[in-house]
Amino acid sequence: MEVRGWEDTKPIDRPLDEPSPRQLAARVARGEAVTLAGRYRVEGLLARGGMASVYAARDLALGRQVALKVLDEGRVNSASTIRHFVQEAELMAALDHEGIVEVFGAGTTASGVMYACMELLRGEDLRQTLRRRERLPWPRVRALMLDLCEALAAVHEAGVVHRDVKPSNCFRVVEGEGESLRLIDFGIACVDAAPGAEQRAVLGTPEYMSPEQARGEAADPRSDIYAAGVLMGELLTGSLPFDEPSRVVMLTAQAYDEPPRLAELAGPSLDYPAQLDVVYARALAKDPAQRFASARQLAAALRAIDADGGGVAASGRHARGEAGGRPGETLEDETLDLEPGATWTSMAGLPRAERGERGRASAGPGWIRLTLATAAGLAWSVAVSVTVTGALGLW
């Protein structure tokens, strides 16, 4: 599916009634009424990032509230920025799934302003939830993770890898007394590449980046599984597997260190099903072949924990008994060993004392490779997304 309206991507002489992105921001800040593209009445700023701003608006043609993502004025002449902006909007429009924020349309105004129109969400992203130092109970974590797995399954089955699953890109939508989760940012998503392929830059957010991404290898769906596992552990325990002082050290830890067990992050006072230790370790396996093969398989493991744990109550879509797969589909054929004593090739299941200082089994060669690469002038380009409250993420 292609989003129509991208024909003009260069600034032209502006009509008197069409503001530039900079003028739009100033007029909205002053509380003035502004209409964009003759259709959208801009009502307020939701968030501003390094390349775009997102506004709450009303679609006058259809009479509904929407969010408008507007590319900043200084970025309109950047071919690569325009390409990413267009690609993200077209990709999200093509991914028709309730777990992904919906794009209604996009275009370029007569004044050269590029925008994307999408649904306006009510709630908060998970980064805001975590900033309150709020540990979510297991039933809520499970429900949100099942929503995430459904969205990722739709993404992966469309041949796309998200590459930046993290709290600020996961929006918790409040629906009455329930909640559900949406993916809201596809700024660095890509078409699935062949396993083992290299990429020219390290893309993603270091704290949630898979080992293969940190090593400069191409991401595949299992890279998103790794990030989802990190997010799951953080929602439950409030902690990340690695807490490093710099991005370079964080990338090295992601690439070569074994993560601690979930029990180490949780501490003795946190109550959660023992089988979750195995799921967490498998999701964070260093070797992609040792991880869950798909988001649907991870979802099946989470449902198996629920069944074995005595029927933990869920919220949101899953509280209503929806299976979360395709119509008529079940995931019962996914056979997973979730016994707490199960073992994996990864050292993640071993106590820290048994796997050495920080578990860095190959830390020496890893540090050598990183040092040599840095000395040779290799650019470790880390694209960190900035997320919008109530709309689409900014990058």
Steps between C-alpha positions, in 0.01 A plus 500: 500500500628847412410818684400758241596864504880495503544644151646834617789470740680832434410834659330747265365852538246483782144625465416757765266261681741204513755513785847348489581243772675773701206738462260220589685434825506870592133557424391190693713613796316835495166321503402610150264298283696335220372281217743276314443371147156664505368212709669458838436751779808483720409519869824449690850359509537146629876464470804621311800293397820548307340471156125543538222629721165340577181699555151420617257604229145464377428362156234743380399278208422195714433668834747300708803563719832403345872540551713678240869429467668793324855484366709790629582777256874444508455135402291543185809541283661181633440216255576232762266656758221527245556138399474383863193715562319366194610142564375503857157636405455257209617205708266575788209554262565158346517323838128484569491362855332613821834482681659761270405868496288570192609746229203664325685697236798716418608769263683822424321835533516776241769661715716188496414376850519119521259335742347167597154468654432219747276395783527687828559260789396552861736378767877503536808327367672242717797730554269730697371204697853391588607855590257482793710205617186294473550123494209342322353181645541184295138488370537847347846426362372181342203677337711782361763257373236294323381818327858575400551148368188532285622829353849364438358188336310720254815702434721196447247319284501804273874452454597793723732525802425781746859531636408738784256332740525691828270666759469835321390325180229300679188700586268385779150590386245543779163348408253540784626275778727307263813578307669386183830562328583654162825531309531865403839554336648339188765761428782247451299193405625308198415214270631173646858431386677170459644357826865596552485796262682816606356847531689824450403654835400382846132595517280476805505593867799347684310392811262285291726411209556135413856360500503470121390862458767615745760312295391676180321199354160520335194467721231238443175426690695331779668834568158641588440196723815589694382859550155379605662277762699794637181706516310221675767473770509876547122527541505225760814593696566864415853405389687444176735204451792739443558837662810650341642855521532563126347389172822338381531292818130415479540380141792281608298353787209424269731339246712282732373489861253244632198669661415431864216267583158657548513389865812714548324807366179432689638448848345274765187708561357494147234238433479355149464152344822297519460391135555860391873464580531256211302717259711804588827309455391366164383838371837651595722221366814638333462260209187590298453129425448439873221758529132458426468465125205738476284741694220245487724244668585748776126567542437126528763478776336783692159336469646170618627673813154636562344156466762328715490775757136462585327741264637846567245766412578728208388844388429678170429289191617182673263547793220450249632160408638585158762254388710763327583306184332496165130410485459132575866458584633340815852484632468171681743332261789698647662250739724677750685371803417752772618307801699725734792258483524502120844577358617694199825526309519863613670562837213726606358226723817470706564695819733796442779338705506201263525702181772738610518874546198651319474174303728636230617168362639662187554847640868515412458451124189715509679794657790454260270505199317807628824685579648423158183603325484826692869569434445439131234769497191281469189705560269335753184682403234440762157624397303565817127558459313768691138411564182700480238499772173403340616461143777377273862486610762748389845408381 
